Amino acid sequence: MKLAMIGLGKMGGFMSERLMRAGHQVVAFDLSQDALDKLAAKGAQPASTLKDAIEALPSPRIAWVMLPDGPPTHDTIVELADLMSPGDIIIDGGNTNYQIHIDTVSQVASTGVHVLDAGTSGGVWGLENGYCLMVGGDESAYKLAEPIFLALAPEGGCARVGPVGAGHFVKMVHNGIEYGLMQAYAEGFEIMAAANEFDLDLHEISAIWRYGSVVRSWLLELIELALADKKGFDEIEGVVTDTGEGRWTVEEAVRRAVPAPVITTSLFTRFASRDPNSFANRLVSAMRHQFGGHDVVKND
C-alpha cells in the first residue's frame, strides 16, 4: 500500500522505515528538511507540503499523523480532511486525549473522511520489535488500512478495540499502568540498593529475574540494560517527567469513581521528583522541630 506519514520524529521516522521494509510505499512530510532528507535516502518519497503529500496518494488515500498531542495534531487532521475525499482515511497515532480526538472527528465528520485513532506503543524499539496498536474507529476503515497495521505490529499485537476514541482511551490506560509498573520496579530496586550489608549486584539480579520469574517483563529487560552501564546510570538525575497520559488516566479514575491508588501515587511521585527542595517537605521538617525538637537539616 501507499500512504503518507505526517511527522517524522522518533516514532514517525522509525514507523516509516518499518513500513518500507514490509514493502509499503511512504510519502513523507515533516517541517524538518533534515528529517525528510534522511527518510528519502532510505526510500521514502518526500513531500514539501501536506497538499503535495495527499496528491501523491492513490484513492482511497491514507495519511498517518504522528505529531505531538494538542493543536499540532488537531490542526493537521482538520487540514488533511479538507484536502481529502469521502472514504479517505486519516490515522492519528500520537498520544492524543481521547475526548479531544472525539471532538476533532466530529468537527471533520461532514467531509466523509474516516479518522482512526491508533494508540501506539513500542517506543524507539518498535522499528525492530514492532508496535502494539490499539485502534478505534469505523470497522470498514480499519479493515481497509489493516495491512498497514499488520506491517507495523508484531504477530498478535494489533486490534480494533472499539469505536472512535477507544484506541486513544485504551492507550491512555496502558500508559497509566506503565507508570505504576515502573514505580514498583524502581521502589523494589531502591530497597535492595539500601541493603548495604548484602553488597547486592543489582544488574545481575535484574538479569536473572528475566528468566522464570513472575515479575519478568520487557521493562525488566530495560532495567537490566540501564544498570549494565553503571557509570552512565550514576550520571542520571532522578527527575521524572510525564507526558499527560498518566494524568488523564487518574482524571478518568476520579470521574468514573474507580479506585486507582497505585497509578495515582506513581503520578504524584513523578511530580515530587522535580522538586528537590519541596516546600511541603520543608514544612513537615519544621513542624517536627516545633513539636518534638527534632533536628532539621539546613541549607549551607
Order of alpha helices (4+ residues) and beta strands (2+ residues): beta-alpha-beta-alpha-beta-alpha-beta-alpha-beta-alpha-beta-alpha-beta-alpha-beta-alpha-alpha-alpha-alpha-alpha-alpha-alpha
